[in-house]
């Protein structure tokens, strides 16, 4: 009876926590992006973030477009620019190799 009751009340939270953990394991840059968004959004956002992470606010808060959207956009931009920097480094190395020949 007890197990059924807590699963009904908190099961979604455990499932969502697992999905967030999987996302961070697969794409750790999301955490850096989240830190950047938190820094820009201010104190109330930090408070809501902490409450969601500690369980006093639903993890569904992260699914709101005004919360998850900026984090994913920031993460995608960071991923894109990191890829551009890697590509530029490879091109520079190729140019140096060609110049040495």
Residue pairs with C-beta under 8 A, 6 or more apart in sequence:
12 58
12 59
12 60
13 55
13 58
13 59
16 59
16 60
16 62
17 59
20 59
20 62
23 30
24 30
24 31
27 75
27 79
29 75
29 78
29 79
29 82
30 71
30 72
30 75
32 75
32 78
33 71
33 72
33 74
33 75
33 77
33 78
34 49
34 71
34 74
34 75
36 74
37 45
37 70
37 71
37 74
38 45
38 46
38 49
41 70
48 57
48 61
48 67
51 57
52 58
52 59
52 61
52 62
61 67
62 68
62 71
